[in-house]
């Protein structure tokens, strides 16, 4: 059972770049998992994934030539069934042993053990360990079948008859255990010890690999290939920084992890070069130029120290010639038509105002059950106007809000957004400013999509906050009204993101409008659907998840949200107050007492209508509790009304002793109906006083 390091590689045509990183990691992980299951690797085996545009490979340490034999115990049958009265094997037992491939043998070799019910016969044997060739064959087949390939293709092998399905046509298979070839097959290929290097710059091709551990170095030295995706990516980052420094002027490349992964997947030995275009193209909004350079050409635009686009960019080439001028000039020649298109779209779009495009939104379908974009814009405008009426007078200009809401979707009809949908909102802002509209309106047009993702920035002004809130509420209410709610992992309309956007705008944007009122405003435009309760529950569920992700405990979140507080801007203050409260020595006893009070009041029918009559207070402990409430409750309520939730809860700590004494010395469920009802009323008053900030019973262990 000699342990050696294992190397497996499949060389293929160029793999889909956006999937390469995942494919490489999955291939290595699936291979290793299968080999481990067969006992061919140790638990502490190190797995290294390699992935280039033309290969998937994995290096696994400590692979065994043969797995250890595995002890197997097979439950046969009860002793009373397998052995006759004389202790001889019955025909049933002999038949079972034959089916297992075991020769009949002396009965005493069978193990007897009680299985919890009866004495049972067990057959113990050893299964011979798999050879590496057998295990690796299974591992390769299962790994290839389970790879997350975006789109499979079918191609024929050289025999002209056999078809193979894989991401791209495969050309060679390498499998080395130390220096020895492991005989396996895959995708119509038989394993060997050779691979291919860089398509144009390899010094030797094909390249023999002498040992599994020599793979990466041999590929680099003879094949001009950096096999590791991570190392290649780090090299690109290093070269980008060096090239930007060489360009001078404190320039820096645009940061984009997705683009960085993609160019890593497009190159085997990257070479970063500097290109430039005519400065007059900079008259076009830089978002357009940056997007076309990144999306279409995979370039890294260079920004100055203020974040403004310059006329220079970085090219990540897969070639390293002595004279790179031809590569640079070729890329410069290719990028010009792209930039010229962007300039043409920008110039054409400015010939029409945003307002003039609004009528055409009636021809753009939003959803077949929810009407056109024009109808949607009208709903958003109405909701936004209604939100303004819920806010303090003078807080925001209703005229600007309505204007921004009406124009928010107009840029969907521009040539630029038609070419680059990612720029919706962004281009609307530029065109609004060109039309002479106020900056607050223009900013709101761009920002009404925000936050675009979890952790994304919020709208930059009050107008944008209101329009963004209205837009998200309209989307949520509309989709809920037609039954398009998220299910499991499926959320095609990003409703969870919209709900989180509503939450963040209300909690971080200082819009003090009750959530229930906002939901009612939105739902009113989809009459008869009754989505208010369902939508409120959905938003509170997302809020609970978000708060737990921020570090609050499930108990803290449950205590606050169980009261369904409608001003979400208060949530964090309530949670802070709860967190301080639980540190008080009185907190556990008060939380437990609060839970007890709640349970008593739930079971008592007369508790809901009972009224406290001080004259009926008889026991010293109930009189003391009433007096304590008269003293503490006004202070706690005053702090609550002032928004000082921490002080409100801290004030309640003074109730611990009178509450404990009440439960020790007072019988609540007495036979006297009036006395019982009065004590229920006292407990109800206590319960109300204690649970304004949060339901303290939820803090009870």
N, C-alpha and C positions, 0 to 999 in steps of 0.2 A: 504494500500500500504506500508506494513512494509519493510524497507530496512535492509538486512542482507548480510553478505559476502557469496560468492558462491564458492564452490569447486567442480571441475569435474575432474575425473581421469579414465583412461582406462589402465588396466594391460594386458600386452601382452607377447608373447615370445620375446626373445632377438631381438631388432630392429637393422637395419643396422647401424653400428657405425659412418660411415662417414656422414650419413644423420641425425643423432639424434639431433644435436643442432638446425638445421633448422626445423626439424619436431616439436620439442618442442615449438620453437618460433612461428611457423605458427599456430599450434593448438590453443595456447592461444590467438593469435591475431584474428584469424577467429571467435572463439567463442565470444570474446568480441565485435567484430564489428557487428555480427548478433544480439546479445542481445541489443546493443545500437540502432540499427535500429528499433527494436521492442519497444523501449522506456523503456526497462527493466533495464537499467543502466544509471547512470549520466554521463555527459560529462567528469567529473574529476575522473572517476573510475580508480583505480589502478589495473593493470593486471600483475600478476606474473606467469611466465612460469616455469614449473617443467618438467624435462626429465631425466630419468635414462634408463639403458639398457632394462628395462622391464615395463616402464610406460611413459605415456604422461599425464600431468595434468596442470590445470590452476586454479589460485585463483583470483577472481574478487571482488573488494570491492563494497559495496552499491547496490547490486542487489535487485530489487523490487519483491514482491510476485505477484503483478498485475500492469501492466503498466497503466498509466493514460489514460482516454478516449481521443480519438483524434477527433478534429473537422474536418469535411469533407464538402467541398462545391462542389456540382455537377452542372455543367452547363447543363440546360435542352434544351431550344429552345427559339427562339424569342417570345416576348409577342404576336405578331400578329398571331403566329402559335398556341400558347398554350391556348390562350383565345379568345373566340368569341366576337362579338360586344357588347354583354350584360355583358362581363366580366366573363362568366362561363367557366370552363375548357373544352377544346375540347377533343374528343376521343383520339387524339394523345398524349395529356398531361396525360390523365388518364392511357393510356397504358404504358407510360414512367415511371410514378410513381409506377405502379404495378410491372414493371420489376426491379425497384430498391428495391422492398420489402417494399415500403411505402404505408400505407393506404391512400386513397383519403381523403383530408382534405380541410379546407376552403382555398380559393385562396389567401386570404390576408396573409397567413403564408409563401407563397413563396416570396423570395426576388427578387426584380426587380433592374437591374443594366445595365447600358450601357456598352457593351463590346468593345466599340470603333467604332462599326458600327451601331448597332441597340439596342433597349431596349430588354434585355434578362431575362428569368426566371432562378433563381438558387434555388437549393434545399439544404438547410443546415441541416446537421445531425451530430450525434456523434457516432463514431465507438468505440465499447467497447474495452478497452485495453486488450492485451493478458495476460494470466496467465504465470507465470514463467515456469510451466511445458510445456505449449504450445511453448513458445519462445525458451526454452532450447532444446526441441526436434528438432525444426527446426535448431537451431544453431549447435547442434552436427552433424546432418545429413549433413548440408552444409559444416561444417569444415572438416569432414572425407572425403567427396567427393573432397575437394579442396586441401588436403594435398599434398605437392610435394614428393610423394613416388617414389623412384628410380625404384623399380620393385615390382609390385603387385603380390600377391599369392592368390590362391583360396583354400578354405578348407571347409569341411562339419561340420555342427553342430551335436550335440549329437543325433538328431532325424534320422540321416543317410540320409536325403533327402535334407535338405536346405543347399545351398552353400553360402558362404560369401567371399567377396573379400576385402583384406586388406594387409598391409605390412607384418604382422605376425598374427598368430591366437591369438584372444583376449580371456581373461579368466574372467575378472570382470569389472564392471562399477560402479563407485562411483559418486554420485551427492548429495551434501549437501548444503542447504540454511540455514546458521547458523547450528543448530543441527538437522534440519528436512531433511529427504530424499525427493528429488524431483523425482517424478515418471517419468522416461524416459527410452527409450530402444535404443540400438545401437549394431550392429554386432551380433544380436541374443542374447543379454544380457539385463537383467533388472537391473535397478539401485538399489544400496543398500548403506550401510555405512561401508563396510569392504574393506580392501586392503590386499596386500601381501608384506612382507618384503624381506630382503636378502634371497636368495635361501638357504643358508647354516647357516647363523649366526643370524637370527631373533630369539628373545626370545619368541615371540608369533606369531602364524600364523594359520589362518588369523588374521588380526589386525583390531579391530573396531576403527573407527574414530568418536569421540564424537561430534566434532564441526569442521566446515570448517577451522577455524583459528588454530586448533590444529594439522592440517595435517602434516606439516613439522617436528614439534617437536616429535609427536607420532611416525612417521616413523623412526626418528633417535634413539629415546629412546628404542622402542620395536622392530623395524624392522631392525636396523643396516644399514639404508639407508640415505644418504645425498641426498634429493630429488632435490635440486637446481643444475642445470648443472653448473652455474657460481660459486657457493660455492664449489662444488666438484672440479672444475678446480683449484680454488684458493688454496684449500687444497693440491692438488697434487703439485702445484708450491712450496708451503711452505715445503712440505716433501722432494721434490727433493733437495732444497737448504740445508735442514738440513742433509740429507743423504750425500751429497757431502762434507759438512763441516766435518761430522763424518769420512769420508774416509780419510781426511787429505791431506796434500801436496798442498793445494790451488786448488784442482780439482773443475771443474764445469761441469754441464751436458750440452750436446748439446742443443742449442735453436732451437725449431721446433714447431711452433704454431699448425700446422696441426696434428702433432703427439700428441701434448698435448690435442687437442680436441678429437682425436680418443681414447686415453686411458681414458679420462674422460667419453666417451660414452661406454666404456667397463667395467667400475667399478661402484658399488653402494656405497661402502665405501672403498676408496683406501688405500693401505698400501705400502709404498715405501721401497724396500729392496736392499741391495748391493750384486752384484755377480761379478765374475771374470772369465777370461779364460787364457789359457797358453800364456805367453809373446811372444813365438816364432811366433804366428800368426801376430804380429805387423810388420813382414817383408813384409806383403802384404800392398799395398797402403791403407792408412787409409780411403779414400773415399769409397772403396769397403766394408771394415769392418763396417763402420758407416752405410752405406746404407742397408746392409743385416741385421744388428741388428735392425735398425729402421723399415724397410719395412716388414720384415718377423717375427720378434719377438716383436716388439713394445717396445724395450728397449731404454733407454737414455744413450748412451755412455758417458763416463767421459773423459774430456780433461784436460791437465795440463795448467799451466798459459800461455804457449806459443801457445796453441791451438793444441798441438800434442795429438793424441789419446793414452790413457793408456789401460791397460788390465782389467780395471774395468768398470762396467756398472750398471745402476739402473733399477730395475724391479718394475713396478706398478702393484701390486697384488690386487685382489678383496677379499682376505682372510686375516684375522688377527689372526693367531693362537698364542698360547703362545710360541711355539718353531717354528720359521719360517725356520729352517735349511732344512727341506724337500723341501720346496718351492724353496729356493735358489739353492740347489743342483740339483733339477729337471730342473730348467731353465739353469743352467750351463751345464748340460748334453745335453740339447736340442740345445744350441747355438753352441756347438763344431762342429757338422756336417756342419752347415751353414758356419762357418769360414773355415773349411777344404775344402769345395767346392770352396770358394773364392780363397784359396791358390792354389788349383789344377788348376783352370782356369788361374790364374796369371802365374803359372809355365809353363803350356802348351802353353799359348799365346807367351811367350818369346822365344819359340823354333823356331819361324818364325819372320823374320823382317817385319816391316810395308811395306817396299818397295816390298817385295815378295808377298804381298796380293793384290797389285794394279790390276793385270790382272783379278783377280776373281771378281772385281767390275763390270765387263762387264755382269755378270750373275745376278746382283742385279737390279731389276727394280726400277727406280726413279719414273717415271710416264709413263703410257702407251702411252701418246702423246709426251713425252719429252725424252724418251729413258732411258738408264741405268745410274747407279751411275758413271760408268766409263766415259760416255759421259758428264755427268754433271760436273765431276771433270775436264775434259779437258776444258770445257767452263769457269769454275771458274778460272783455271790456266791462260787461255788466257786473261780474263778480268783483273785479278790481274796484269799480266805483262803489259797490256796496261795502267792501272792506274799508275804503277811505272813510265812509260814514260811521264805521265802528271805532275809528281812531279819534283821538282828541282833536278838536277844531284847530286848524292852523298847522297841524303836524305835517301835512303834505298837500301838494297842489292836486286837486281832483282832475283839473283840466290836463295836466301833464300825464297823469296816470292813464286817463282814457286815451289820450293821443298815442302814448307808447304802446298800450295794449292793442289799439287798432292797427298800428304799423308793425307790430312785432313779427308777423309772419310774412310781410310783404316781400322780403328779400328772397323768399323761396322761389319767386318768379324771375329772379335775375339770372343772367348767363353765368356769372361767377359761381353762385351757389349751385346752379345746375351742373357745373363742371366739378365743383368741390363742395359736396354737401356738408363737409365738416366745418365750413365757414359760415353756416347759417347763424344769424345773430351778429357775428363779427362784421360781415359786410353790411348788414342793415345799419349798424352804427356808423360806418363810414359814409354811406349814402345819406343817412339822416343829417349828419354834420354838413355834407355837401349841399343838402337842401336848405340849410340854414336853420335847422331845428335846434332847440335848447340842448345843451350838453347832457342835462339830466334825462331828457327823453331819449337821446341817442345812446347813452350808457344803458338805459333800461332795456332798449331793444337788444343790445348785445348780451345783457346780463339775465334776461328773463329765463334763460335755459339753466342758470346756475342754481345750486351746485351741480355740475355735470357728472360728478362721481363722488363716492364716499371720500370725505376729506377735502373735496374741492372748495374753491373760494366761493363766498357768498356774493350776491349783487353788491355793487359798491355804493349805492345810494338808496334813499327811501323809496323813490319811484320804482327803481328796479326791484326792490324787496317786495313791494305790493304786487307788481305785475307778475313776478316769478311765482309768488304765492298763489295768485289767482290762476295762473296757467297750470300749476301742479294740482290744485284742487279740482279744476275743471277736468283734467285728465283722469284723476282718481274717481271722481263721481261719475264721469261718463263711462269709463270702463267697468266700474262696478255695476252700473245700471243695466248693462247688457251682458252681465255674467262673465266678463273677462277678468276674473280674479286669478292671482298667482296660485299655482298648485305644485307642491313639492319644489323641485329645482327649476320648474318652468315659470318664467316671468317675461313673456315676449314683449310686453309694453313697459317694462322697467318700472312697475308700480311700486316695488319696494324702494327703489331709488327716489321716486317722486315723493313717497311718504317720508323718507328720511330728509328730503329737501324741505318739506313743510315743517318738519320738526326743527331742523337747524335754523330756518328763517325765524321761526317763532321763539326759539330758545336763545339764539345768539343775535338775532336782528332787532331785539327790543321792540317787537310789535305786540303790544298788550291787548290782543283781541282773543276772546274765549274761543277755544277750538270748536266747541259744539255750535257756536254761532256761524263760524266759517264753513263748517260742513253743511249746515242748513242752507247757507247762501249758495253753495255750489250745487247741492242736491236739488234745490228748487228749480233748476234749469232742466232737470230730468224727472219731471213730475210723475208721481204714481209708482216710482220704483222702490221707495222705502229703503234706500241704501244707507241712511244716516247711521244707524246702530252698527251695521256691519263695517262701515268705513271707519267709524270711531274706534272699534275694537282692533281693526287692522293697524291703524296709526299708533295706538297705544302698545300693540305687540312689537312694532318696529322700534318704538321709543324704549321699551324694556330691553330689547336686544342691544340697542345703541348704548344705553346707560351701563349695562353690564360690561360692554366692551371698553368703556371708559374707566372701569375699575371698581364700580360700586358693586356691593354684594347683592345676591338675589334677594335676601331678606330686606335690605335697605330699599331696593327698587320696589319690591312688592308692597312694603309699608306705605310708600308714597303714592304709587300708581293705583293702589286698590281704592283710593278715594276719587279717582278720575279727576284730578285737578285740571281745570279748563285753561288756566293761564300757564302755558308751557314755559314762559320766561321765568316762572317761579320754581320750576322743578329742581334746578341745581341748588337753589337756596334751601329748599325743603330737605334735600338729601344731605346737605352739609349739616343742617340742624339735627337730623336723625343720627348722623355719624358722631356728632358731639354728644348727643343724648345718651347713646349706648355706652359711653365711657363713664357715665355717672354711676356711683355705687347704688343709687336707688332704682336705676333703669330696669334690671331684671325683675324685681318685685313688682314694679308698676306695670311692666309689659304683661307679666303673668296675671296680675289682678285685672288688667284691662281685658284680657282674653276671657277671664272668668265672667266679668260683667257682661261682655258681649254674648256669651253663651246663655246666661240667665235671661237677658232681655229677649233673645230670639225665641226662647221657649215659653215666655209669658205673654199671653194674648192681651192682657189688660195693660201691659207696659207701654204700648203705643199711644194710649189715650190717657194714661195716668197723669195727674197734676200734683206737684209738690205742695203740701200744706204744712208749713212749719209747726202748726199747733199739734199735729199728729206725731211729731218726733218725740219718742219716749226714752229710748236707751241713750245713755251718755255717749256711746261710741257713734251712734248715728247723728246725734246733735253735734258732736265734735267734727264729724265729716262734713256736715252741712255748713258749719261755721268756717271750716278750712276752705271749702269751695267758695263761700262768699268772699273770702279774703284773696284766694289764689286766682280764681277764674277771671275776675276783671283784669288783673295784671297780665295774665297769659293772653287774654283776648286783645288787650290793648297792644301788646307786642306783636301779636298776629296781624292785626289790622295795619300796623305800621310796617309790616313786611319783615320784622325781626323774628324770624322763625326759630332761630337758635335760642334767643332769650325766652320765647314763648314756651318751648319745651323744657328749658332749664327751670323755669318757674314752677312747673308741675312737680318737680322733685319734692317740694314741701308737702305733697299729698301722701307720700308713702306711709308714714306712721298712722295717720287717721284712716287710710284705706285698709291697712293691715289690721288695725284694731276693729274696724267695722266688721270684717269677715271673721275675726276671731270671736266676737262677742254678740253679733246681731244675727238673728234668724230672719231671713228675707221672706221665705214662703210660710208665713204664719197663717193661721186659720182666719183671723180677722181680715175681711176683704179690704176694708178701708186702710188698715195699717199696712197690709201687703202691697196695695196699690201705691201707697205713699213711698214705701221703700223702693219700689220699682222706679218711681219718678225721681227719687234721689240718685239712684244708680244711672238712670238715663241722663241726668244732668252731668254726673261725673263722666260718663262715656262721651258725651258731646264735648266737654271741656278738654278731655285728653286727646281727642282724635281730630283736631282741626288741621294740624300740620301733616300728620301721617296716622295710619292705623297702627297704633303701638302694639296691638295684639300680635301683629305679624312678626314682631321682634322677639316673641316668646319662644324659647327653645322647644 
